[in-house]
Amino acid sequence: MTVSLIQKYNVPGPRYTSYPTVPYWDENDFDASKWIASLQKSFSESNAESGISLYIHLPFCESMCTFCGCNKRITKNHSVEEFYIKALLKEWSLYCQLLPERPLIKEIHLGGGTPTFFSKNNLEHLINGLFSYANKAENYEFSFEGHPNNTTYEQLQKLYDLGFRRVSFGVQDYSEKVQKAIHRIQPFHNVAKVTFWAKEIGYTSIGHDIIFGLPFQTTEDVVDTIEKTNSLKPDRLAFYSYAHVPWIKGNGQRGYDESSLPKDDEKRKLYEIGKTLLSKNGYHEIGMDHFALKSDELFEASVNHNLHRNFMGYSASKTQLMIGLGVSSISDSWYSFAQNTKNLEDYYQLLEWGKLPVSKGHILTKEDLIIRKHILNLTCQFETSWNNSENYFEEIPEVIASLKEMENDNLIVFEGTTLKITEAGKPFIRNICMAFDLHLKRKSPQTNLFSMTV
């Protein structure tokens, strides 16, 4: 990959966890009643057939990791656990009162923050509380994020007993210098310990999250991290580009000088070296930033074109309705998005008043729904088509014209009414998605909104 390509395409761009992206949500055309109507429509269409998904945000962390872009509350006071779980279950009960029948839960994902901040007993209380209002779907998939420094054997065993089979551990990087800069001191021994525990207990999919582009990170650091990771052989890997957005995340990401961050071709070299090593070790690129062994269900889903992506990440199955519980969580009915308030105290207050803690959202237009399909196709299948009226939109000729430069650079190929991303184009998938992003085209941001795409 040449430096000129990196310099050409390294621009600020969305990560496309949703379309439209959050800065382009039309909040003026959104209110709680519209969200509820959308929720009920989606539920009636999907519950009996495939079930629904729950994303549960557990925001507490004992210390601040400066690379993190998640909504979190830093505290060592574990007395906050019970009150927060009580609030989560109150929110869930409010949703269940709006639904015409008992929900069937297909997926649960515990994210954070630090889900393993919570004790095994409180985690059990949470999951059992959810199913006092719901049933489990067949072939359900429950997953959670674990911090290697504080995940215990007892927590892993308890969550396994409750039906969880997937766990992802945040690794980031094993360099002591990098760990010190990002305030995440985490010895390899801790990661190895929880990984072996999870395998021993019987988890069928163990993931590690690795980040490139961190402060002071070198090619030697990436090689060392991936070699150590390979020695543990997790089933899947997320290999993320560090998103430096201090204008959004505040002082946390201002804890080091920006000159310490790898830039442009230097940063991309970290990715290329990492990707090459992962490939040699049997990992296959199955989506944007994600790799999996052939034995993992994500690989099979990518081969069979069943891969799906939402605010919980990549999944081997698709549910039309995802309800987000907890502070800052985002819900997705397919027809609309709704985000909870990001302020913990407001979250508690709204629930005390018996109100859903939704603070903003977006009702998708017909055009939004079409573009959303294209974005999902690109990020899940590395291709998309507009061969029928359901996938065609008026600006397609303009989109094709805007992609000619990428075609000339061999990042994409056109085959009739199909666009395919080449192997060389996969690192630039965000840029390719941006060509379809009509909201972004019509109103370019005048201030910093997004991280760099490369």
Secondary structure, 3 states (H helix, E strand, C coil): CCHHHHHHHCCECCCCCCCCCHHHCCHHHCCHHHHHHHHHHHHHHHHHHHCEEEEEEECEECCCCCCCCCCCEECCCCCHHHHHHHHHHHHHHHHHHHCCCCCEEEEEEEEECCHHHCCHHHHHHHHHHHCCCCEEEEEEEEEEEECCCCCCHHHHHHHHHCCEEEEEEEEECCCHHHHHHCCCCCCHHHHHHHHHHHHHHCCCEEEEEEEECCCCCCHHHHHHHHHHHHHHCCCEEEEEECCCCHHHHHHHHHCCCHHHCCCHHHHHHHHHHHHHHHHHCCCEEEECCEEECCCCHHHHHHHCCCCEEECCEEECCCCCCEEEECCCCEEECCCEEEEECCCHHHHHHHHHCCCCCEEEEEECCHHHHHHHHHHHHHHHHCEEECCCCCCCCCCHHHHHHHCHHHHHCCCEEEECCEEEECCCCHHHHHHHHHHHCHHHHHCCCCCCCCCECC
